[in-house]
């Protein structure tokens, strides 16, 4: 039973957005990343949870089955907590799947991004390659977590960042190594504690859309942030994908810009950690984790959510 103050809060958020699509089987998720296997179209979901948990399903709706962990014995990286890896991001290139992960501790800027590879996505098939050459400390303006890869003009680019000075991007020399180029700042929230993270960049209809999560991600069991300061999904866009991102009102993403795509509503609280996947039956889908107050607000109780996206005047909208 929800406390009365929480009941009033969630009642006020009813019907602002469509409810998540159906989910069956193992529907727990935290910072999910979803990819479809090239050989058979099967969905694989990777989540942050005492390491990188692998789940699979025949459809985005499930039933989802937990398979095990990407690196059950941890990583070879020497920065952060190599036995408790975070924030997976998977892409396919020339017969191999590359999974980026973060090694850090909560609230720390001592972080690194590593990579593991597989040809099948299955548990037990992953090989660790350690760091991609991206590490942060208090001397940096960024935090080296929440990696996301995209190919632009035949070149791989990595997006990353959390809090501090926001989100950054740099080209890759290969899927195993980041270049030594000076990183480009893609987005920055000048207010408060600069709470943006979890970038996910995708191309659609001649634009590159930079989605990211804004607000407080967790800690809800200790006390809720002021309404609107919890996690939500926002977006900016760019013609090049390598800078000059603006929101729907033309505000630069580097100047606190960002148009909300999905926020708390009904039984969905603090949606974020998002990504995009193209499905056969439901079109282009925005997926994410969220807290359901009827289940619990702890990260161990977060749920996997998804909604079909439509475009209105060139901007993604939750259908």
N, C-alpha and C positions, 0 to 999 in steps of 0.2 A: 504493500500500500504506500503510495507516494505521500510525503509530507504535504501539508496544505499549501505551503508557499511554492513548492515545486509543481503541484497540480495547477495552481493559478498560472505559473509561467508557461507550462506546456500547453495549457488550454488556449493561451493567447497566441500561440504559434500555429494553431490548427489551420490546415488548408492553404497555406501560403505556397506550397509546391505539391506536386504529385508524390504519392507514396512510393517507396522502393518497389521494384519488381519482385516476383516470387523468388524464394530461396528455400531449398530443401537439403537435407543431409547436414554436413558440418558447415554451419553458417557463421562461425566465429571468424573474424578477420581484423587485422591491425596493419595499417599501411599496405594494403593489398596491391599486387601487381599481377595482371592477368594477360596471358598470351595464348594463342591457339597454335597447336602443333602442326607443322607443315604437312606431315604425312597423312594425318587423319582428321584434322580439324578439332581434336579434343582440346578442351579448355584446361589450362594449368594456372592455378592461383598460388602466389608466393606471398607470405605474410611475416611480419615481425612478431616473434613470440618465442623467447628463450632460444634464439637462433632463427633461421629462415625456414619456416614451415611450408611444405609443398602439399597442395590439395589439387584434385582433378575432378572433372565432371564432363559429361557428354554435351551439356548445354549450360548457358550462363545461369539458368534457373536451378541447376543441380540435377540429381543429387550429388553434392560435393563429398568426396572421400579424402581423408587425410592420409598421406603416403609416407611421411617421414621428413627429414631435414636435409637441406642442401649440403651443409658441412657439419655433420653431427659432432665432430671432434674440434670444431672451431677452425679459425684461419691461421695462417702463418704470419699475418701482419703483427707489428710490434707496437702499434699505437692504439690507444683505447682499450676496449675489452673484447679481445679476439674470440672469446668463447660465447659471446652474446651479440650476434651480428644483427644489424637493423636494415630497414628501408631497401628492400630488393627492387631491382629494375632489370628486366630481361629483354634482350632483342636477339634476332636471328640474323646470321650473316654467313653465306656460303657453306651451309651444312652444319654449322655450329651455333649453339645458343650460348650467349654471354650474359651472365648475371652479375650485376654490380651490387655491392653491399657496403654498408658503413660500419666502421668500428669506432666507438666512442663511449662516453658515459653521459648520462642525462645532464644537460646544462653545460657541458664542457665544450671548449673550443679545440681541445686536443683530439683531433679526429683524422681518420684517413678513409679513403674509398678503395676497396679491393675488387677483384673479379674472379669468378669461377666459370668453368665451361662444361658443357654437356652436349651430346648429340641427340639425346632423347627426352630431356627434361625430367626424367624419372629420378626418384630417390635412389641413392647408391651409384649414380652415374656421373657425379660432379667432381671435377678436378680444380683445386685451388691454385691460383696463380699469384696470390698476394696483392700488394698495392699496385695501382695503375700509375703511381707517381704523383698522386694528389694527396697532400697532407696539410693540415692547418694547425695553428697554435695561436696564442694571444697576440702574436705579431701580425696576423693576417686580418683583413677586413671581412673575411668570410669564414663559415664553418663547413668543413669538408664532409657533409653527409647529404643524404637524399639525392642520389645520382639519378639522372635520366638521360637516355641516349636517343639521338635522332640523326638521320642522314639528310643533309642539305646539299644539293648539287653534287652528290657523289662523295661528300666528305662527312665523316662522323663527327658529331658535336656532343659534348657532355654538358648538361645543366646540373647545378647543385646549389646548396646553400640553405641555411636555417638561421633566422634571427640575425644578429649583428648587422651587417650591411646588405642583407638580403640574398638575392639569387644571382648566380654567375654562370658564365658559359665559356668554354674553350674548345678548340678543335682537338680531335684525337689523331695520333699518328697511326694507330691501329686500334682494334677493339680492346687490346690489352694494355695500351699505353696512351696517356694524355700528352699533348704537345707542351712545349715550354713557352707557348705564347702567353702574353699578358691577358688574364681573364677579362671578359666584358661583363659589366654589371647590367643585368636585365631588368631587375625589379628591386625596389626598396620602399619600405614603409617607414616614414620619418617619425611616426607617432609612437608614444609609449615605449615598449621594449622591442619594437621592430619585428613583431611576431608574424612573419611570413616564412613559408618553407614548402617542401614537397612539390617542386616544379614538375610539370609534365607538359611537354611541347609536342604538338601534332599539326599536320598540314591538312587543310580542307578548303576547296573552292578558291584557290589562289592566295590564301592567307595562311600564316603560321599562328596558331593559337597557343598562348602560354597560359596554362591553368596552374594555379597554386593554391595552397591552403593558408588562410589568414586567421589569426586569433589563437586562443589558448587551446592546445591539443588534448590535454588530459588533466588529471588532478581533480576531476569533478566530484569525487567522493569526499574531498576535504572542504569543498565549498565551490559553488558555481560562480563564474565570472559575471560581471554585469551583462545584461541581455544584449546580444549582438557582438560580444567580445569573445565568445566561444568559437571553435573551429567553423569555417565555412569555405566554400569553393568559389574562387574568383577567376577572372580571365582578362587578358589583354591580347592584342593581336598585332602582327607585323607582316609586311610584304616580303621581307628578306629572311626572317627567322633568326637573324643574328644581331638584332638590336632594334631600337626605335619602336618598342611596344607601347601601345596606347590602349585605353579602355574605351567603352562605348561613347563616353563624353569627350574623348580626345585628350584626356589627362594622361601624361606619361607614366608608365609603370615604374620608372625610376623616381617618380615624384608622388608616391603613395597612390597611384592609379590602380584600378581593378574593379571590374563589373561583377557583381555577385551572380553566380549561376545556380548555387544551391546553398541554403542555410537551414537552420533548425526549423522544424515544423512538426505538428502532430506528435507522433512517438519518435521522431528522428531528432536527435540532439547532437550537435557538433560534428556534422559530416565533413570528411576531409581525407587526406592521404590518397587522393584520387588518381585515376588514369582513364584511358580511352581504349576500347576494343571494338572491332567491327564484328558483329554477329550475323549469322544467316537469318535468324527468325525475328530479330528485334532491332535491326539496323545498327547504327553507331551508338554505342552505349557508354555513358559515364558511370564508372564504378567507384566505390569509396567505402570507408568504414564509418560507422556511426554508433552512438550510445542510444540504447532504448531504455528509458526510465522504468518501463514495466519489467525489464530483465535485470538491469543494473547499470551503473555509471562507471564501473572500473574497466580498465583496458582489457582485463581478462574476460569481459562480458561484451565487448564491442561486436557489432554485427556487420556482415557483408551486405552492402546495398548497391543497387544499380538502377539507372533510369535511361530510357531512350532519349537521345538528343534530337531536337529539330533546330532549324536555323531561321531566325527572324531578322530581317534586314542585315544579314551577314554575321549574326552573333548566335552562338549556341544557347539553347534554352532547354530546360528540363521539360519533357513532354508530359 
